[in-house]
Each structure stands twice: as C-alpha cells, then as structure tokens.
Amino acid sequence: MFFANKEDVENCKIIVRKEICERSLFQLEDVIDDIVQEIMNITYSKGGDYKENTLTAFTKLYFDNEFYNKLL
C-alpha cells in the first residue's frame, strides 16, 4: 500500500464491506484487512490512484474473479 494514508485504507475498507454485503460473502469479514491490502496493492501496481471510483473498480474485479478464495 505505497503512498496510501489512513483515509485511503478506510475508504477501501468501506467499499470492500459494501461488496461483501452485496454478494452475501459474510465469511470474508474475518479477512477484510487482507482483502483491502491486496486490492490497494493491485491498484498501486496497475498505476491507479486511491480515489473512490478507482478502488470500486478494482474491488469489483477482485470479487468478480474470486481472488478472495485463497483467503478462505
């Protein structure tokens, strides 16, 4: 999570929680910090910023591709 501040992390956490609720994947609540870290690292590595729309897009891709499976 290079160049991310506390606010960026909290915003990502809100987006991830929303996605978890929408997909009824409540078992992921225990690993939400790991998911946030992965999404923020992916966002950074792809050259994205930490704005809400960017984090939302990467979060949707993360969940669409079920990258969270390795954390279960």
C-alpha positions in Angstrom: 0.0 0.0 0.0 2.5 2.5 -1.1 1.6 6.2 -0.7 -1.7 5.3 0.9 -2.8 7.1 4.0 -5.3 6.1 6.7 -8.2 7.7 4.9 -7.4 5.8 1.7 -7.4 2.5 3.7 -10.7 3.3 5.4 -12.3 4.3 2.2 -11.2 1.0 0.6 -12.5 -0.9 3.7 -15.9 0.7 3.2 -16.0 -0.3 -0.4 -15.0 -3.9 0.3 -17.6 -4.2 3.1 -20.2 -3.0 0.7 -19.2 -5.6 -1.9 -19.1 -8.3 0.8 -22.7 -7.4 1.7 -24.0 -7.2 -1.8 -22.5 -10.7 -2.6 -23.5 -12.2 0.8 -20.0 -13.3 1.4 -20.1 -12.6 5.1 -17.5 -15.3 5.9 -14.9 -12.8 4.5 -15.4 -10.3 7.3 -12.6 -12.0 9.2 -10.1 -11.4 6.4 -11.2 -7.9 5.4 -7.9 -6.3 6.2 -6.1 -8.8 4.0 -8.5 -8.1 1.1 -8.1 -4.4 1.5 -4.3 -4.7 1.4 -4.4 -6.9 -1.7 -6.8 -4.5 -3.5 -4.7 -1.5 -2.6 -1.5 -3.2 -3.8 -3.2 -4.2 -7.1 -4.4 -0.7 -7.6 -0.9 0.7 -7.0 0.8 -1.8 -9.2 -1.6 -1.0 -12.1 -0.8 2.7 -11.8 -4.2 3.6 -10.3 -4.8 6.2 -7.6 -6.8 5.6 -4.4 -9.9 7.6 -5.5 -13.3 6.0 -4.7 -14.1 5.2 -8.3 -10.7 3.5 -8.9 -10.9 1.5 -5.7 -14.5 0.5 -6.5 -13.5 -0.7 -10.0 -10.6 -2.8 -8.6 -12.7 -4.2 -5.8 -15.4 -5.4 -8.3 -12.7 -7.0 -10.4 -11.2 -8.7 -7.3 -14.6 -10.1 -6.4 -15.7 -11.0 -9.9 -12.6 -13.1 -10.3 -13.0 -14.6 -6.8 -9.4 -13.8 -5.8 -10.6 -14.0 -2.2 -10.8 -17.8 -2.5 -7.2 -18.2 -1.4 -8.1 -16.5 1.9 -10.9 -18.9 2.8 
